[in-house]
Amino acid sequence: MTVRKKYSKEFKLDAVSLVKEQGYNRSEAARSLGINANMLGRWVKELESNDGQAFRGNGKLTSEQEEIRQLKAENKRLKMEKEILKKATVFFAAETK
């Protein structure tokens, strides 16, 4: 099994700056850094599309992703509360008979 190599945010930003600011093409920059040109291309696209939120690292969510996670947790909690209330209603209705 191969181990994936992890690159720091600074390394990725420096690699992308070679392409965007210093005029290297992707294959030249990738070859000089010892990485795959496709990976460098993916980093460039990620930086362009995420407006400063690129290369956050593992587990670091954007504000939208964090809000979605919180809303899903709240939705799950509310559904559980609703089920408990349904069961309680059935239980107390059976006791009054």
N, C-alpha and C positions, 0 to 999 in steps of 0.2 A: 504494500500500500504506500502510495506517495504522500508526502506531507506537503500541504499547501504553504507556500511562502507568503508571509504577511509583510506588507509594506506600510510604513508610517504615513500619516497624513502629510507631513512635510515633504517626504520623498515624492509622493504622488503630485503634490502641488508644484514641486520643482520640475518634475518630469513634464507636466502639462505646460509649464511656463516655457520650457525649451521649444515646444511646438507653437504655442500661441504668441509668445513675445519675442523669442530669439530667432524665429524663422526656420527652424529645422523642420523637415518633414517627419512624419510619424516613424517611418522605418529607420531613418538615421538616428533619431533620438532613442528609440527603443534598442537599437543595436549598441549604441554607446553606453546605455545604462544596463544592458544585459537582461532586458525583459522582452516579452512578446509584443509585437507591434499592435496586435488586436487588443491586448490588455491596455496599452497606452491609449488607443482609440476609445475604448470604453471609459477610461478615466476622463478624457477630454469631454465626451458626451455627458457624463455624469456632472462634471463641473458646470457645463453650459446649461444643463436642464434644471439644476437644483438651487440656483440663486444663493450661493454661499452656504448651503446646507450639505454640500458634497463631503464625502469621506468622514462621516460622523463616527464610524466605528461600530463595534458590535453592541447592540442593545440601546443605542442612543437614537431616540425617535424624534421625528420632526414634530412641531406643535400640532399639526393636523393628525398625525398618527397617534400621538399621545391622547388627544381629545377622543378619537375613535375608540381607543383602548378603554378609556374611562367610561364612555357611553355604553360600550358593550358590557362592561362589568356592572354598571348600574342597571341596565336592561335585564341582565341575568338575575340580579338581586331582586328586582321588582317582580319578575316572573315567579321566583321562588316564594316571595311573600304572598302573591296572588293564590298560588297553589295551597299554601298553608291556610289562608282564609277560606278557600273553598272546602277544604277538609274539615276545618273547624265548624263551618256552617252545617255540613252534613252530620257531623258528630252531635252538635247541639240540637239539631232538628230531630234526630233519632231519639235523644234523651227526653224530649218533651212529649213524645207520643206515649 
